[in-house]
Amino acid sequence: MNFLDQLSTLKRLDALIRRKGTGTPRQLASRLEISRTSVFNYLNILKNLGAPIAYCNHRQSYFYQEPFTLVL
């Protein structure tokens, strides 16, 4: 996967998190067409950029705990 593909995946992940529509890590991996391990790597990238990401077991989705804007 090249750099532009990685940026695109980060943007798609951000959009899904905003909609609280990620699903479980396995579902998210399927939606993004990446491995489950890569999902966690991308989530860590967002967290390192300051994203306040959490997981809701009830909704089975990742979400931002407070407003966050992804600037690339």
Stockholm file with secondary structure:
# STOCKHOLM 1.0

chainA/1-72         MNFLDQLSTLKRLDALIRRKGTGTPRQLASRLEISRTSVFNYLNILKNLGAPIAYCNHRQSYFYQEPFTLVL
#=GR chainA/1-72 SS CCHHHHHHHHHHHHHHHHTTCCCSHHHHHHHHTSCHHHHHHHHHHHHHTTCCEEEETTTTEEEESSCCCCCC
#=GC SS_cons        CCHHHHHHHHHHHHHHHHTTCCCSHHHHHHHHTSCHHHHHHHHHHHHHTTCCEEEETTTTEEEESSCCCCCC
//
